[in-house]
Amino acid sequence: MASDDCAFRVEHLSKTYGDGPAKVYALRDVTLAVPRGELVVLLGPSGSGKSTLLNILGGLDAPSEGRVVFGTETLTDFDDHALTAYRRAHVGFVFQFYNLIPSLTARENVLLVTEIAPHPMPAEQALELVGLGQRMDHFPSQLSGGEQQRVAIARAIAKQPAVLLCDEPTGALDSKTGVVVLQAIADANRRLRTTTLVITHNAGIADMADRVLYMADGRIEHSRVNAHPRDAAELSW
């Protein structure tokens, strides 16, 4: 794969905690390439290394060994200042819990990000993209869990990031609401061509991905490419 077609190149990545007999591997010699613009699902049980890998790709954590290349830049050579700039300019995060500020409306929660991003879209546009154009002046307490998660997605995509990293974005939701949230993530991936990685332990979500990485014991056990990814509305679990 040519470097300009690749969002990330990961080479022999390991992450350990502790020393000697107490040494624990969160990641073990992971090597992969993530094509630009794809929607990738990382599937595996708790403790398989999914979140550790996502945090390293997002510049929130550093590996013990190995190299991560984002485009043409080697993230693993960055200092803290450069990693902060990378996260601010290029990465949107969506977590299981929404982390919205209760005293701010949906629009105001999204505006917080647009004020620090170098090339943001209007907060109203981001909320329209996730289907909340009629709810943008509501406070989190006036929104359902699925709506709050879609505000979190709008906040993440408002900076127009190159990469969207989602850690169990449907983990706190029922399946019907989860499908709506996944549809918002898929729409953002298609419309903005944002390289999107979604962590889940739910195998039913894998069919919506362009590529699925199966993780266990800190390794990528195998991967597959979906020639015809399913629409999120067709998923069930």
C-alpha positions as CSV (number, residue, x, y, z in Angstrom):
1,M,0.0,0.0,0.0
2,A,1.4,3.4,-1.0
3,S,2.1,5.7,1.9
4,D,-0.3,8.4,0.6
5,D,-3.1,5.8,0.7
6,C,-2.4,4.9,4.3
7,A,-3.6,6.7,7.4
8,F,-1.6,4.7,9.9
9,R,1.4,2.3,9.6
10,V,2.0,0.3,12.8
11,E,5.3,-1.6,13.1
12,H,6.1,-4.1,15.8
13,L,4.2,-2.3,18.4
14,S,4.3,-3.5,22.0
15,K,3.0,-2.1,25.3
16,T,4.0,-3.5,28.6
17,Y,3.4,-2.7,32.2
18,G,5.7,-3.7,35.1
19,D,9.0,-5.4,35.0
20,G,10.5,-8.9,35.5
21,P,8.0,-11.6,36.6
22,A,5.3,-9.0,37.0
23,K,5.6,-7.8,33.4
24,V,2.3,-7.7,31.6
25,Y,1.8,-7.3,27.8
26,A,-1.1,-5.1,26.7
27,L,0.1,-5.3,23.1
28,R,2.5,-7.8,21.6
29,D,4.4,-7.1,18.4
30,V,1.4,-5.6,16.5
31,T,2.0,-4.7,12.8
32,L,-0.7,-3.3,10.5
33,A,-1.7,-0.7,7.9
34,V,-4.9,1.2,8.1
35,P,-6.0,2.6,4.7
36,R,-7.1,6.2,4.5
37,G,-10.9,6.7,4.7
38,E,-11.8,3.2,5.8
39,L,-14.2,2.3,8.6
40,V,-12.3,-0.3,10.7
41,V,-13.8,-2.4,13.5
42,L,-11.5,-3.7,16.3
43,L,-13.2,-6.8,17.7
44,G,-12.2,-8.7,20.7
45,P,-12.9,-9.4,24.4
46,S,-12.0,-7.1,27.3
47,G,-8.3,-7.1,27.9
48,S,-7.4,-8.0,24.3
49,G,-5.5,-4.7,23.7
50,K,-8.1,-2.8,21.6
51,S,-8.2,0.3,23.8
52,T,-4.4,0.3,24.2
53,L,-4.0,0.3,20.5
54,L,-6.6,3.0,20.0
55,N,-5.0,5.2,22.6
56,I,-1.6,4.9,21.0
57,L,-3.0,5.8,17.6
58,G,-4.7,8.8,19.1
59,G,-1.6,10.1,20.8
60,L,-3.0,9.5,24.3
61,D,-0.5,6.8,25.2
62,A,3.0,5.8,24.1
63,P,4.2,2.2,23.2
64,S,7.0,0.4,25.0
65,E,8.4,-0.7,21.6
66,G,7.7,-0.2,17.9
67,R,6.7,2.6,15.6
68,V,3.5,4.4,14.5
69,V,3.5,6.5,11.4
70,F,0.6,8.8,10.7
71,G,0.7,9.8,7.0
72,T,4.3,10.7,6.6
73,E,4.9,11.6,10.3
74,T,6.3,9.3,12.9
75,L,4.0,9.7,16.0
76,T,6.3,7.7,18.2
77,D,9.0,10.4,17.7
78,F,6.7,13.2,18.9
79,D,7.2,15.0,22.2
80,D,4.2,15.9,24.4
81,H,3.7,19.3,22.7
82,A,3.6,17.7,19.2
83,L,1.2,15.0,20.4
84,T,-1.1,17.7,21.8
85,A,-1.1,19.5,18.5
86,Y,-1.7,16.2,16.6
87,R,-4.7,15.4,18.8
88,R,-6.1,18.9,18.4
89,A,-5.8,19.1,14.7
90,H,-6.3,15.6,13.4
91,V,-8.1,13.3,15.9
92,G,-11.7,13.1,17.1
93,F,-12.5,10.9,20.0
94,V,-15.8,9.2,21.0
95,F,-16.0,7.2,24.2
96,Q,-18.6,4.9,25.8
97,F,-19.7,7.7,28.1
98,Y,-20.6,11.0,26.5
99,N,-18.7,13.4,28.7
100,L,-21.0,16.3,27.9
101,I,-21.0,19.4,30.0
102,P,-24.5,19.4,31.7
103,S,-24.8,23.2,31.9
104,L,-24.3,23.7,28.1
105,T,-26.6,23.0,25.2
106,A,-25.8,20.5,22.5
107,R,-24.7,23.4,20.3
108,E,-22.5,24.8,23.1
109,N,-20.9,21.4,23.8
110,V,-19.9,21.2,20.1
111,L,-18.7,24.8,20.0
112,L,-16.1,24.1,22.7
113,V,-14.2,22.0,20.1
114,T,-14.7,24.3,17.2
115,E,-13.0,27.1,19.2
116,I,-9.7,25.2,19.4
117,A,-9.7,23.3,16.1
118,P,-7.7,24.9,13.2
119,H,-10.3,24.2,10.5
120,P,-13.7,23.4,12.1
121,M,-17.1,23.1,10.6
122,P,-20.0,25.1,12.1
123,A,-21.4,23.4,15.2
124,E,-24.8,23.5,13.6
125,Q,-23.6,21.6,10.5
126,A,-22.0,18.9,12.7
127,L,-25.2,18.5,14.6
128,E,-27.2,18.3,11.4
129,L,-24.9,15.5,10.2
130,V,-25.8,13.4,13.1
131,G,-29.5,14.1,12.8
132,L,-29.9,16.6,15.7
133,G,-30.7,19.7,13.8
134,Q,-33.9,20.1,15.8
135,R,-32.3,19.4,19.2
136,M,-29.2,21.6,19.2
137,D,-30.6,24.0,21.8
138,H,-31.5,21.2,24.3
139,F,-29.4,20.4,27.3
140,P,-28.0,16.9,27.9
141,S,-30.6,16.2,30.6
142,Q,-33.3,16.8,27.9
143,L,-31.7,14.3,25.5
144,S,-31.9,10.5,25.4
145,G,-28.7,8.5,25.8
146,G,-28.5,7.9,22.1
147,E,-29.0,11.6,21.4
148,Q,-26.2,12.5,23.9
149,Q,-23.9,10.1,22.2
150,R,-24.7,11.7,18.8
151,V,-23.8,15.1,20.3
152,A,-20.5,13.5,21.3
153,I,-20.0,12.3,17.7
154,A,-20.9,15.8,16.4
155,R,-18.4,17.3,18.8
156,A,-15.7,14.9,17.5
157,I,-16.4,15.5,13.8
158,A,-16.8,19.3,14.1
159,K,-13.0,19.7,14.0
160,Q,-13.1,17.8,10.6
161,P,-10.5,15.3,11.9
162,A,-8.5,13.0,9.7
163,V,-9.1,10.3,12.2
164,L,-12.2,9.4,14.3
165,L,-11.5,7.0,17.2
166,C,-14.5,5.4,18.9
167,D,-14.1,3.3,22.0
168,E,-17.3,1.2,22.7
169,P,-19.6,4.0,21.4
170,T,-22.7,1.8,21.9
171,G,-21.6,0.1,25.1
172,A,-24.1,2.0,27.3
173,L,-27.0,1.8,24.8
174,D,-29.6,-0.7,23.9
175,S,-29.4,-2.3,20.4
176,K,-32.0,-0.1,18.7
177,T,-30.4,3.1,20.0
178,G,-26.9,1.7,19.3
179,V,-27.8,1.2,15.6
180,V,-28.8,4.9,15.3
181,V,-25.4,5.9,16.8
182,L,-23.5,3.5,14.5
183,Q,-25.4,5.0,11.5
184,A,-24.2,8.5,12.6
185,I,-20.6,7.2,12.7
186,A,-20.9,5.5,9.3
187,D,-22.4,8.7,7.8
188,A,-19.5,10.8,9.1
189,N,-17.0,8.3,7.7
190,R,-18.6,8.4,4.2
191,R,-19.3,12.1,4.0
192,L,-16.1,13.4,5.5
193,R,-13.8,10.5,4.4
194,T,-12.5,10.4,7.9
195,T,-10.5,7.3,8.7
196,T,-12.7,5.7,11.5
197,L,-11.8,3.0,14.0
198,V,-14.5,1.5,16.2
199,I,-13.7,-0.7,19.2
200,T,-16.3,-3.2,20.2
201,H,-16.7,-6.6,21.8
202,N,-19.9,-7.0,19.9
203,A,-19.4,-9.3,16.8
204,G,-22.7,-8.1,15.3
205,I,-21.2,-4.7,14.6
206,A,-18.4,-6.1,12.4
207,D,-20.5,-6.4,9.3
208,M,-20.7,-2.6,8.8
209,A,-16.9,-2.3,8.6
210,D,-14.7,-2.1,5.5
211,R,-12.1,-4.0,7.5
212,V,-12.3,-6.1,10.8
213,L,-9.4,-6.7,13.1
214,Y,-9.8,-9.5,15.5
215,M,-7.7,-9.0,18.7
216,A,-6.8,-11.4,21.5
217,D,-4.1,-11.4,24.1
218,G,-2.6,-8.2,22.8
219,R,-2.2,-9.4,19.2
220,I,-4.2,-9.1,16.0
221,E,-5.2,-12.8,15.5
222,H,-6.6,-12.3,12.0
223,S,-8.4,-9.7,9.9
224,R,-10.9,-9.7,7.1
225,V,-12.1,-7.2,4.5
226,N,-15.9,-6.8,3.9
227,A,-16.4,-6.5,0.1
228,H,-19.9,-5.2,0.8
229,P,-20.3,-3.6,4.2
230,R,-23.8,-3.7,5.6
231,D,-25.8,-0.6,6.4
232,A,-25.9,0.0,10.2
233,A,-29.7,-0.1,10.0
234,E,-29.5,-3.8,9.0
235,L,-27.5,-4.7,12.1
236,S,-28.9,-6.5,15.1
237,W,-27.4,-8.0,18.2
